[in-house]
Amino acid sequence: MQDATGGPPSYEDADLWAVGLELTFSVLADADGSFTPVYNPSERLPMAYIVDRDGVIVWNEAGGTGSLEEMESVVLGLLGP
């Protein structure tokens, strides 16, 4: 939702994050600002989402208030036994 300098994101920024972190999931560059009001209406960073296999957001947090243990629990629950 922003680049490394805090400025507006670009597609190149998204690609750098994805390649640099070896991400295997989609990375969004909100270059025109249309994503932020929908998925981060209070504009609090960081934002984190867990999306299930059907593309449904099943967990989210704003401002880094959650814990890795909480996120892990949600992911493991989605993966099943």
Protein Blocks (a to p, Z undefined) as FASTA:
>chain_A
ZZfkopacdfklmmmmmmmnopabdcdddfkopmmmmmmmnopacddddddfkopafbdc
ehhlacfklmmmmmmmmnoZZ
